[in-house]
Amino acid sequence: MSEKVLIENLSFRVHPMMLPVADLDRSISFYTRLLGMKLKERHASEARKVEVGLIG
């Protein structure tokens, strides 16, 4: 198989992942403003002392 065929058959997908960050607001700004992603959901868990932003 030639390199050209291999390259044409490649697909790019981002799978769900979690990234711990020091500043959630700054991270959301980066992904939405600079990369054009949308904030889908944001919620906090007081019991777990964590805040989550779902971006896609």
LINCORGI-V259038 format. One record per pair of residues at least 12 apart in sequence whose C-alpha atoms are under 7 Angstrom apart, sorted by the first residue. I is the first residue (numbers start at 1). GAP is how many residues later the second one is. D is the distance in Angstrom with one decimal. If there is no record, write none. Layout:
((I,GAP,D) (I,GAP,D))
//
This chain:
((37,18,6.4) (37,19,5.5) (38,17,5.6) (38,18,5.5) (39,15,6.0) (39,16,4.5) (39,17,6.6) (40,14,5.4) (40,15,5.4) (40,16,6.7) (41,12,5.8) (41,13,5.0) (42,12,6.2))
//
